[in-house]
Amino acid sequence: MKQNKVLYQIKTLEKMIARVFFRNQVIPPKVVIDNISKTTTPTQMQIIGYILEHINEDIYQRDLENILNLRRATVSGVLQTMEKNKLIERITYSEDSRKKKIILNEEAKKVFLQNQKKIDEMEKVITEGISKEELDTFSNVIEKMKKNIEGI
């Protein structure tokens, strides 16, 4: 196996980051909510972050599907878990009973802020010694790869 292949390198980096997160508890693997241990997944963090960034807007499942580039079933399952874990509440839209507005509760905000601090710490660790120009190039390459995949 050639270790310089792009997919191998991406997967290896992802595993290394996850290992450090959980081994060194840069991000706690479990977050206590209502005295029950719950796992906050990266997708849940993305959803909470997006809703917080758009706090004055009504957010629906379809919005999350489009913004996060996830399938309907995936978003539906994540939202069901978040609702079960009391991170969100879904309220039926008055004009269309098929649409449900997604509302964060205070616990979700608290969990997000705690985890965001840890994510920021990890970001500093993995980008140490890398210039802004190198990071810009990296971001540009990743964006091009994503566009290539979208074309399939």
C-alpha positions, 0 to 999 in steps of 0.5 A: 500500500502506498502511504502517499495516496490522498485518501489514505493520508486523510483517513490517517489524519482523521484517526490520529485526531480522534485518538488524541481527542479521546485519549488525552480528552482534548474533547471529553468523549462523554458529556453529561446531560440531565445526569445521563451520559450522552455522546455529542457527535461532530454532526450534532456539533455542526448542527448546534453551531449552525443554529447558533450562528443563525439564531434569529432565523427559523431553521428547518431540517431541509436547511440542515440537509442543504447546508451540511450536505447530508442526506435526509435520513441522516439529518432525521436520525441525528435530530431524533437523537438530539431531541431524545437527548434533550438538546433540541426541540422541534416545533410544528410550523403553523403554516405547514404541519410537515415542517418543524422548526428546530429550537436549541435548549440551553443545555445544547448551547452549554455543550457546544461552548464547552466542546468548541473550546476544546475544538479550538485547542485542537485546531491550534495543536494541529496547525502549529508551525503551519503558515497562513499561506500553507493553510490557505493552500490546504483549504483550497485543495480540500475545496477542489477535492469536494467539488470533484466529488460533487461532480460524480 
